[in-house]
Amino acid sequence: MKLERADLTHIVVMVALAALAVGTAHAEPRGERLHEIINMVRQDCGSCHGMTLKGGLGPALVPDAIADTPDDALVATIMNGRPGTAMPGWSRFMSEPEAEWIVSRLKAGFPQVAQAEGAP
């Protein structure tokens, strides 16, 4: 079987994109950025979703409450907000991989600010 040049190029591009996706999916922020993101979720998101993320003006963001919501829908809400509601988009303040990390952590139980500072 002989591959055409276009087929080979397509395969190489697809493999490269798959490798990139695997390498960046839910990459955990590090250092000061980790602290900033945890603090942002706890303080900024918490101002509407409740300081314990159990609900307030906005819905609860605890694992049981969001378990059935697709990750990509939650990421889209974080990045773009929800028109007609008080939910703003946060794309000016974080990258999409950071929003993906937030979603993965919300579904697992979001860490406290002290955990970002190395406290037990």
Steps between C-alpha positions, in 0.01 A plus 500: 500500500641834396403817683451816304689807620174674603398194704836488675484873576150457642616215726800698627282804579240289682767324710659835587165650602417195711837524676447870565153437643627229732789718615285799591177342627430607856859611552523604863602860552817534706642736760348844530256435214354203687442723803345771279257260336394333824452842657306621194259207519461522876458880511372621161290198407408454866350849512208366293524122538553517877830512683481121543378465138175346627286759322385856544393739224655244265453124518712266712837396355558197721565156345145363545342810347710502181576129453258461209601821320745437215847641564500693171174673595647609834821621333294698247300660782818595687666642191199673340250555780126464461322780315196635681634393840746639753761244383787685328756344270847454651702455179684829568631357825587139415583264219276219384733234650471683833119493469522127421709451813243693706220278368695184578570625853140614556382150408751348743449755781668836468808565720511764769719810457732374777581191291652722234726648765629159606298476821353159585 
